[in-house]
Amino acid sequence: MIPNQWYPILRTEDIKRDAPTGVRRMGEELVLWRDLRGKLVCQSARCPHKGANLSEGRLVGNSVACPYHGFRFGSDGACRLVPALGSEGRIPASLRVDTYEVREKYDLVWLWWGDKRTQLPEIELPHELAEHPRPYETITFSRPVHYTRYIESLLEFYHVTFVHRDHWANIIDYTFMYGSWKKLWTDGRERYIAANKIVNHRVDVEGTIIRNSFDQCEEGNPSNTWHFNLIYQAPCMTHVRQGLLEVTTWLVPIDEHHTQAIMRLYEYPLLKWMVPVKPLRPLVLRLSLMMEQYVQDQQDNDIMARQEPKVSERGVNKFIAVDEMNAKYLQMRDRLKAEARAEAQAREAGAREAGVREAGVREADRAPEPVAGGDGPAAVPAAGGTNGHGPGKGNGGASGNGGGAKRSGKGARAGNLSGSTT
């Protein structure tokens, strides 16, 4: 995973109203719940007492109660009540769960996966999506593949004429997307299979966004040409626009072997004319998304599940010229991970320096005062006195420095997230 990024982990509508919601993301079991004011809370789902999953518990006021022994944890992660100890019982400070920053935007719940900061970056989408005027429907499902392979599959489309040519449900795609009106769209499959050459491809990088435009055509027949626009935004968003079709998909790591897809389909411009009853249009979009989930996307995943190696990285693939977007995606992934590591190392170095300064101040505070009436330096015991106490104090100071740096470094992270390497 790329640290120090916002990841959409589920739809806002997936949050239960009167019970905790459990998800597995980024290799961690998480529990989400709303406090009495409606504010969303995201925490580690593992109860520190005996490891039960808090998402199987219940909400009690402004706390989530463990299903095993009823321990209650507040929105700050601290344990508020241990029933076995009574309402006046002393609760150990170690009884707490990690709390993560979450935001709700664009009808999605976003998790900050990275170091703790006083100010987090804004959640932004490319302007093509942030300003998109069309209504949309969103579904979510999981696949047993690594997210890097999943993202790769949606950053190029010259696989479609080979992977999606035989299933009966694909007829709908190539009839309306590739068929010609002169032949009443009956030539869709023929034109679909023939259009497999990529020309006029152009890739542009802007910050953490990669844009790719290209034409997919039938060699020797320029009339059978289809224009595509693809967008990737780090860490895990892909968007495809081809003719009337526009789909955004976020590929979020569940763990090392599974990915959660959040797929959003925008309303077709002609749908208002084809389906004049407005309440029925979302149903049409959902049916289209389900076809994508159970047919086209499943066909891709059947292949991805057997790809080797399971994780895509720079150097493991033999790219061709039209794979430029894939190559730049892997370059950007490496760059963002390297930047996150450098930031973590800089913070740890700063914490160590702060620990050294703090220890120096404590050592100075402990230095003995000159003996009254003495002549200054002769009255102050030497640091290397024959009784050995001087060096002992020095070593003690060094030990204090290390402990201070370690505590500061731990406090600067959110669950060691900056140590992520995948």
N, C-alpha and C positions, 0 to 999 in steps of 0.2 A: 504494500500500500504506500501511496505517496503521503508523507506526514504533512501536517500544517495546512490542511485543506478542509473545505466544507463538503461533506458527503450527504446526499439525500438518502435517507435510510428507509423511508416508507411514506405513504401518502398521509396527509392530515386526517383523512376520513378513516384511516386504519386505527387511530387511537380510540380505545374504548372509553366510554363516558364514565362508567361507574366501577371500573376495575382496572388493574394494571395491565399493560400490554407488553408482551415479551417478544424480543427479536434477537437474532444472532447476526452481528455485523462486525467486520474487521477482526474476526476471530474471537470476539468477546460476546458473552451473554449479557444483554441489556434489558432493563425494565423501564418503561415510560409510563407516566401517570400525570394527572392534572391535580393541582392543589385546589383549595376551596375558592380561590380567585380565578381559576381557569388557566393558570400559568403551567406550561408544560415542563416536566422534570424528567431527566434521563440519568439513570444510575446503573452501576454494575449490579447485575441481577443476583450475584452470589451473596447469600447471607454469610457474614463473617463468623457467625456462631458455629454452624455445622454444615454450611454449604448448600442449603436448600435454595431453590430458585424463587426469588421474590415475585416474579411475574405470576406465579401460581397462588399468591396470597390475595389480600383484599385491601381496600383503601379505608382508613379510619381517620377522619378529619384531615389534617394536613400531614399525613404520614402513610407509608405503605407497611403493612403488617406481614411478617414472614408466615407462610402456611404451616411451618413445622412447630414453632414454639411461641408464635405471636409477638416476637420482637418487632418494635415499630421504629422506622427510620424516617426522619424528616427530609425536607427538600435540600438541606445542606449536607446530608449524608450521615449525620450523627444519630446514634440510637437514642430515642426519646423515652422508651419504656421497655423494661424486661419484666413481664408479668410474674415470673417465678421469684423475682426479688421484691415485688410489691411496688406500690407507687412512690415510696420513699427510699427505695433501694439505691445503692451507689452503683452507677453504670460505668464500667471500664471505658476509658477514652478510646481504646483500640476498637471498640465495637462501632464501626462506621463503614459506610460503603462509598466508593468513588462516585463523584457527581460530574457529569459532562455537560458542556455547553450545547444547547440546541436552540434552533430558531425555526419559525414557521413562515414560509414564503413560497409563492407560486404553487400553492396547494400541496406542498411537500414539507416533510420534517427533515431539517438539515442538522447533521451532527458535526461539530468541530473536532476533528481527529488530529490532535497535535499538542504542542506545548501550551501551558497556561499563559495567558497574556492579559494585560490590563485592558487592551483594546483589540478586538478581533476585526478582521477585514469584513467588508460588506459582502453579502451574497449577491452576485451579479450573473446575469445570463447574457449571451451575445445579443446585440440589439435586434437581430432578426427574430429572436424568440421573446425577448422582454417586451417588444412592441407589437407582438403578433396579434392581429385583430380577430382571428377566427376562434370559435369555441372549440373545446377539445374534450376527449375522454381519456382516462388513464387506467391502465391495469398493471398488475405486478405479479411476477412469478420467479421461481428460482431455477437454475440449471447447474448440473454437476461439472462445470468447467472453470478454469482459472480466468479471472476477469481480463487479463491481457489478451488472451486468445479471442475472447468475446468482443472486445473493443476492436481488435484487428478486423474481425469479420464484417463489421459495420463501417469500416473506413475504406472499403473498396467494394465495387459492385460487378466486377467482371466475372465473379463466380456464379452469378445468378442464372446465366443461360445453361450452366452445366448441373447445378444443384437442384434447381427448381423447374425442371422441364417435364417431368413425367407424372407428378401427382395430379389427380383429377381436379383438386381444388385450385391449382395454379391456373387453370383455364380462365378463371375470372380475372386474374392479373393480366395475362397476356392478351386476352380478348379486348379488354377495355384500354389497356396501356399501350399495346403494340399493334392491334388490329387497325386496318384502314377502313374508313367509311365507304370507300368505293366498292369494297368487297363485303360490305356489311359485317365487318370485323371478323369474318371467318378465317382470315389469313393470319390471325394473331400469333398462333404457335409457331408458324413458319418464320415469321419476321422476328419473333422473340429469340428463337434459337440461333438465327443468323447474325443477330446484332451482338457480336462479342469482341469487337476491336475497340480499344480505347485511343482516342485522339484528342488533341487540343487540351490536354490536362495542364492545369496550373495550380500550384500550391503556394499559399501565403500564410505567414506566421505573424501573429499580433499578440504579444504577451503570452498568455496561456491558451490562446485560441489558434487553431489551425483551420484554414478554409481551403477547400479543393473543389474546382469546377472542371468538368470534362464532358466529352461526348462519347457515348457508346454506340457504335454503328456497325452496319453490315459492310464489310470490305467490298468496294466496287459498286456500292449502291447508296449514294449519299441521301436518298430519300428515306432510308430506314435508319434514322439517327435520333438518338434520345439524349437529352441534356440532363446532367446531374449536378447538384450542388451539395457538398458534404461539409459539415462543421464538426470539429472536435474541440471540446473545452475541458481542460484539466480540472479535476482528476479523472472524470469518468463519463462525460456526456458526449453523445453522438447525435447528429441531426442529419436527416436526408430529405432533400426536396427534389422530386422528379415529376414534372408535369403537375397533375392535380394532387399528387401524394406528398404529404409532409408528416414525418414521424420523428419524434425525439425519444431517445432511449438513454437512460442512465444505467450503467453497469457497475453495481456496488458490490465490493467484496463481502461475502458472508464469512469465508475463511479461505484457507489455501486451496480448497478444492471445489468451492461452490460460489456462484455469483447470483445476486438478486437483480433482476431486470425490472426497471420501472419504465413502461412504454406508454408514450402519449401520442395519440393520433389527432390531427387537426381536421376540422370539418371540411369536406370537399366543397368547393365553391358551387357546384351544380346540385348539391344535396337539397338546397332550399327549393329548387324546381322539381327535383325527383321525389322528394318527400315533403309536401307542403304542410303536413301536420308537425309542428315544431317539437312536441314531446317525443315523437318517434325517432327524431334524428340522433339523439345520444345512443339509442338502442342500435341503430345502424352502425355507428362508430364502434360500439362495443363488440358487435358481431364481427366487424372487420378486424379488430384487435385480437379476438379469440381465434380467428382463422390464422392470423399471423403467428400467434403463440403455438397453436397445435399443428400447423402445417409448415409454413416457410421457416419460422425460427427453429422448429424442431428438426427440420431437415439440415439446417446449418449445424445445430448442436450434435446431431448424430455423427457428423464429420469431426467437429472440434473435440469431441470426447476421446477420439483416437489419435489426435495430433501428438507428436513428440518433438521436443520436450513439451511438457504440460504448460510451462511458463514461457512466454515470449520475451526475449531480451535481445539487445543488440548483439549481433554476431551469430545468432542461432538460425537465422533465416537467410536465404539467398534471394534477396529482393531483385526485382526487375525495375525498369525505369518508371512504370506506372504505379509502383508501390511507394512512391515518394512520400505520400501522406502517412503511411504506416511507419516508414523510417523516421520521419520527423516526430511522430508520436513517441516512439521509443527513445529518441534523443531527448525530447522534452521531459519524459518520465525520469530518465537518469539525471537530468539537470535539476529538476525540482527536488529529487531525493537528496542529491549532493548539497543543494542549498539548505535543506532542512538539517542535514548532519552538521554543516558548518555553523548554522545558527545555534544548534544544541551545544557544540563544542565551545563556541564563544561564550555562551551563558555559563557553562561549567567552569571555564577559565576565569570568568568574572567572579563566580561564586568562590573559587579558590583564593583569588586575590583578596576578596572581601574577608574571607576567613583568616588570611594571614594578617591583614590590617587589624582585625578585631582581636586576634591573639596578641599582636604587638601592643595594642592599647592595654589589654589586661596585664601583660608582663610589666609594662611601664607603671601601671597602677600599683603593682606589688613591689616595686623597687624600694629598698630601704632608704629612709631619709639620712642625710649626713649627721654624724654625731656632733652635738652642740659643742662648740669650743674647738673642734678639730680643724685641720687645715685643708678641708675639702676632700680631694681625691684620696688622701691617706686614710681618711675616716670611713670611706665606703668600702665594704668587703669586695675583693676582686671576684669577677664572674667565674674564674677558674680556681677558686680557693682550694686549699688542700683537703678540706672536709668533703669535697665532691658534690656539695649541694648546688653549685653553680651549673655544671653541666646537666645535672638532673633536671633543673628547672628549664633549661633550654630544650631538652628532649620532651619534657611535658608540654612546652609551648608548641612544639612541632606536632605532637599528637593532637593537640586541641585544634590546630589549623586543619589537619586532615578531616577531623570529625565535622568541623564547621562547614568545610567545603562540601562534604558528602551530604550533609543535611540540606544545604542550600541548593545543591544540584538536584536532589530528589524533589524538593519543593517547587522547582522551576518546571517540572514536567507534569503532564496529565496522564498518569498511569504508564509512564515510560513510553509514551506513544512515539516520541521522536526517535526511538531506537528501532522502529519498524524498518525492515530491509526488503520486504517483498513487493 
